[in-house]
């Protein structure tokens, strides 16, 4: 049964309407997966410790003491408090579990078991429950008990080793890439398990996601190449080992543009545009690997042409030639771009504390059942009484007792 929405606008139900999710995770991968599900209509109950809220509330920039990251990460979530390590708190969770479809957690392996909340106990309360366990290294193996964060995954997956300049050190992304990718995979895994349950008549099951794994899929053929050829990718800066020209180039007025030539026809258009159509007739130009082997030549030719023109002229010429180019944007440029404005990629949401906020919109557009941001991240524990009263029938006196015992 969905909760009354704190959104007075009454957005239409999304495609996951009727699915209820318990978000028991902290920081980024698990909570962001719950955010994605909430954006498309799931009722998400965010469970936080009574005295130690999700650290994402204080991570990153803030305005007037209010964390901005949380406003996005906590959107479309009902916020309640519960100390799962206390026996009474664990019993309350088991009662909640009977009413929901999904539980997302990222405690170290063995923690829920120690609290009497193992998958066996959770499935005894609700055989149809989908349990998503998001940890650094998975539920088993020699590293399972280690603390795990996205930074470690970016390092261990091989991503950092191939990122950076050839003569520079391995480079980490300046944002939570591994957490973000894991969140999207987790959301997909949860929906896959729900489909199996609801369409094929299966029961609940456990999703075991190690943050060190999803990035490996993004590395493309690197594992296969090592297995079959023994090759280890090296850092190539902004170049690609698979095609050329592909790089970041500086314009005459100090701007930067990115050029991609993954398709053969585009590579030919680019080289003709920059006045070097003769290279198109070279035998090596006919494959991405051949062009990559001649990246020094191609890069110098493209860089000379772009460097002699202002960015606006470069972009106009590439567009006229049907060649692939884009300006290198910072976040201010993203806000100003007409394509992003047309897509409403950064949409405006009203927040009771901070007023109108512009944040990332839902991830994709559905023609019949679109997602929506119904409300922004809410204060710690704001919905505790409403959720426990609606779902569990707890009285005001019972809630007062639980507060006195520091269970909520």
N, C-alpha and C positions, 0 to 999 in steps of 0.2 A: 504494500500500500504506500503510495508516494506521500511525502510530507507536504503540509501547506508550504508554499514557496514564499521566501522573504522578498521575492521580486514582485512589486506591485504592478509591473507591466504585463505580467501573465503571458510570457512567451509560449508559443505552441509547443506541445510535447515533441521531443526529439525521437529518433529511431530506437533509442535504448530506454525509452519511457517504460517503467515497470520493473526495471533492473535496479537493485539497491546494492551499493558498494560500501564496505567498511574500509576506510583508508587509515590503517594503523602504522603507516610508514612515516619516515622523517626525511628531511632534506629533499632530494630531487628526483631520482629515478622512479621510485614507487609512487610518491605523491603526484608527479607529473602524469603518470599513467592513469591515475584516478581522475585527474583534471580532464584528460582527453575523454574519458568515459562520461564524465559529468557534462562536458560541452555538448554531447550528443544525447542528452536526456536522462542519463542514469541519475538516481538519487544517491549522492555521495555523503556519507557521514564521516567527517574527519575526527578521529580520536586522538587526543593529545594528553600528555601527562598533566595532572592538575597544576604542578609548580614548575615544570620544565617543558614549555611549549616547543613545537617544531622549530629548530634553529633557523629555518628559512625565513621566519618572521623578522629576524634581525640581520640576516645576510644582505650584503649589497647596500645600495643607496636607500636613503630614507628621506621623508619630508615631514617636518614637524613631529619627529619621533615615530612616525609610522613607516614600517618597512614596505618598500614598493614591490619587491620581488614577490612577497606574499600575496599582494593584491591580485597578481596573475595566477600564481601557483594555487592559491586557495579559492579561486573563483568557483562558483556553482557547488560549494560544499557547505554542509551544515556542520558547525564546529561544536564538539562536545569534549568533556574531559573525563578521563578514567585512568586509574592506576592499575594496569594489568598485572603488576607484580604482587598485588594484594589478593588474597583468596576471594574476598567479596567482589573485587573488581573483575577477577577472572570469571566469577559466576555471572556477573552482569553481562560480560561479553558473550558468554555461552547463550544467554537468553536472547541477546541481540542477533546472534548468528542464526537462530531459528527463523528470523524474519527477513534475512537478506540472501543475496545471490553470490556475492564476491567478497573476499577479504584479501587485502593487499598488505603485506608486512615486509620489513627489511631488517628485523633483528638478526643478530648473529645466530648461526645454526645452534640449536639446543636451547635457546632462550625460551621460546614458547613452550617447549616440552617441559622445561623446569617449572613453568608457571601452571602446568596442568592444561595447556592449550595446544597440545600436539594436533597434527592433522587427524589422527585417530579420534581424539576427543571432539574436535570441531565437526567431523563428519558424523559422529554419533549424535550430535545435536542437530545437524542438518546434512543428510546424505547428498543433497544436490549442490552443496557449497563448492565454489571454485576458489581455491586458495592460491594466490600468487605470492611466491617467496622470492624476493629480489635481494641478492647479496653480492658481495664482491667476487666470491670465488665458487659459489654454489653450495649445495647442502652436503657434499661429501668430497673426499680427496684430501691430500696433505695440507692444503692451504685453507680449508673450509673455515677454520676457527679464527683466521686472521681478520683484522679490520680491513674493510675494502672500500675504496672510493673511486670515482671516475678517473681521477688522475692516474691511479695505478693501472687501470684498464687501458688508458691511452698509451701508457708506457709499455705494458706487457703484451699488448695485441700486435705490436709492430708498427702502429701508427706513428709514434714519435720518431722511430728510427728512420722512416722515409720522409719525414717532414722537416723542412729547413734547407738551407743552402748547402751545396756539396762540400764546402770547406768549413761549415759551421757545425754546431752541436745538434743532436736530436732536439726537436722542438715540440712542446706541448701546445694544444689549442688554448686560447685565452678565455675559454668558457667551458661549461660542462658538456662537452660533446658526447662522451661515453654515457653519461647519465641520460642525456636527451634521447640518444638512439635506443638505449635500453628501455626507456619509458614507452616509446612508440612500439617496440617489440612486445613489451608486457601488455599493452592495451590490445594489440592484435592477438596475443596468446590467450588472453582472457576471453575475447569474443569468439575465438576458435573453440575454446572449451565450452562456452555457453551454447554455441551452435550444436556441438555434439550432444550436449545435455538436452536441449530443447527440441531439436529437430530429429535426432537419431535415438532419443530415449535413453541416453546414457546418464550416469550419475555425476556427482561432483568429482573433481580431481585436483591434483596439486600441480601448479606451474612452477618449475624450478628454473630460475633465470640467474645466471652469473654475469655480472657486468663486464667481465673480461672477454665474453664470447661474441656479442653482436657485432663489434667493430671488425672482427675477422672477416665477416661476410662482405663488408664494404671494401676490403682489400683486393677484391676481385680475384685474378688468377695467381696471386702471390703464393698461396699454399701449394697449388698445383704445380707451379713452376719450380718451386723448391723440391717437391716430391719427385717430379719427373726429370728435372734438369739440374737440380742442385744449385740453382741460382738464388742469390739473396739480393733483393732490391736495394738500391742505394739512393741517397738523397739527391734530388735533381732540382731543388729550388722550386720555381714556378713553372718549370718545364715538365713535360710528360715524357715518360720513357716509351710511349706507344705512338706518338704522332708529333708533328711540328708543322708550322709554327704554333706554339701554344705558350703564352707567357703574359706577363704584365709589362706594358710599355708606357713610357712617359711622353706626354705631349709637349708642344712648344710652350704652352702657358702654365706648365707645372702640374697639369692633371695626370691622371693615370687611367689607362683602359686595359681591359682583358680581351684577348683574342683566342678563340678556340677553332681548331680545324679538324675535329674528329672525323668529319665526312670528307671524302676525297673531293667532291665537287666544290665544297666550301674552301678547301685548301687551294684549289686552282683559282677560284675567284679572288681570294686574298692576294695571291702572288701576282695576278694580273693587275689588280687594283694598285699595288705598290710599285708597278713598273718593272716587274721581273717575270713576265710570262715565259721567258726562255727556260726557267727551271722546271716548268710544268712538263716540258718535253724530255727531261732527263729520265732514264729508266728507273732510277731509285725513287723518283717522286711518286710513283704509282702505288706505294703502300705506306701505311703509317710508320712502320718500322724503318723503312728507307728514309722517310723524311726526318724521323727522330735522329737517325745517324748523321744527318746533315743539319742539325739544329743550329749550330754556330752560324752557318751561312744564312739560313732562312731568318733566324732571329735578327741578324744584323741588317738584312734588307728591309724587314718589316719595321724595325726600330728606327732606321734612318728616315723612312717615309713618315711614320707617325711623329717622330721628333721634330719634323719640319712644319708641323701644323698644330693649330689649337684644337682642343678636345672637341668642341662643337663641330668643327669642320671634319675631323676624323670620324665622328659618329655618323654624321650626315652622309659622308662618302661610303662608309661601310654599309649603311642601310640601303643606299641606292644600288650598291653592287650585290645586295642580298648575301652579304658576308656576316659572320657571327662576331659581334663585338658588344661589349658593355662597359660603361664607366665603372670605376672602382668607387663604391659608395662608403661613406660613414653613415651613422644612424641618422644624422640630420638630413643627408641626401635622401635616405629611404623615406623619411617623412614627407619630403617635398616632391617625390617622384609621381607623375600623373598615372602611371600604370598601377602602382600600389594604391593610389587613391581610388582609381576605378574599381579595383578588386576589393576595396575596404579591408585590406590586409591588416592595417592598424586602425582598429575601430574605437569609437568613443563609448565608454561605459560610465554611468553615474555611480559614484561611491559616496556613501553617507558621511565618511570622515574627510575625504579629500576633494569631493566634488567630481567634475568630469575628468576621467582618465583615458588616455589613449594607450592601448595595449594590443598585443597580437590577437587577431581574431581566431576563430576555430580553424582547424587545420585544413578542412576541405569543404566544398560546397556540395550539398545534396539537393537535387531539384524538388523532391517531394517532401522530404523530412529533414530540413536543414537543422544544424546545430545552432546553439546560441549561447551567449554569455548572459545569464539571467541575473547574476549579482557577482560582486567582487569578493576577494578574501575577507572574511568576517573576523571580528575580534575573538580572542581566545575564549573558548567555552561559551560563546553567546547562545548557542542553541541547546545547551545541556538539558535544561528543564523541559523544553518543548519536545525534544527527541525522546527522552526517557519517559516523559508523561504520555506521549502519543504511542510509542512503540511498546513500552513495558508496563504502562499503567501505574508508574510510581507516583505516589502522592507527594505533596509539598513537605509533609513531615518526614517522609522517607528520604527525600532529597536532602533535607536539612541534616539528617543523621549521617548520610553518606559524606556530606561536606565536613561535618565535625570529625569524622573518622579519616578524612583526607583521601577518600576513595575517588571522589570527583572534585 
